[in-house]
């Protein structure tokens, strides 16, 4: 659900409302109780994040292939680049 910005045209109170897209606009100002709220252009926070499990980004994406390291050596460097 998007967050919408509202401004009261009477007292200039600014607020945000977390609403469904299908919900109607709010009209009553919670501060002065006037029927003067107007929804701003833009629609508030447009951030979209993948959190938790069940998303391609977190569950089904192939893991990055690790470069080969020296066999039997704990150095973690590329093969042939350590002195052991």
N, C-alpha and C positions, 0 to 999 in steps of 0.2 A: 504494500500500500504506500502511496506517495505522501509526502509531507507538503502541505500547502502553506504559503505565507499569507496572512491577512493583516490589513491595516484599517483601523476605524477612521472614517472621514470626519468624525466629530471631535474625538479626544486625541487622535493620532496614536492610539495604543497599537503596538505591533505584536502579533502572536503567530504561532505555528499550530497547525492542526493536522493530525495523522488520520487520513480519511481514505475510504475506498474511492476509486475513480467514479463509481456509479452514485456516490452520495452527492446530494445537492450542496450548494454553497452555503456557508454559514452567514447569517445576517446580523445576529444580535451580539453586540460587544460585551464581553464579560466584565469589563471595567466600568463603563458608563451606562450600560444596558440599552443604549440607542441601537436602532436598526440601521446601522451605517457601516457594517463591515464590507470591505471589498477585497476579493482575492487578487493577489499579485501575479504578475506574469512570471513564468518560469517553473513554478511548481516545487520549490524547496529542494531538498536533498535528492540528488539523482545518482547516488552511489549504489553500485550493485556488487555484492561480495558473495563468494562461495565459501560458506563456513560449514564445518561438520562433514559427515560422510554422505555418500549417495550422489556425488557429482562427478562428472568425467574428470574434472581438474584434480580432484582429490583421490579418487578411487580407481579409475580405469586407465589413466594415462600411463604409458610405458615408462618405467624408471630410466633415468639417464644411465647410459652405459659407462661404467668406470674404466679408466685407462688401465692397461695391465701394469702390474708392479713386479719388482724383483722376486723371483721364486724363492720362498723360504726366508726372505729378508724382511725385517720389520721396518725398514726405512721408508717404504711407501713411495719411492721414486720410480721413474720409468726404468724399464729393464736396461741394464748396462750403464746406468748413470751413477751408481754408488760404487764404493771401493771395497765391498766385501766379497 
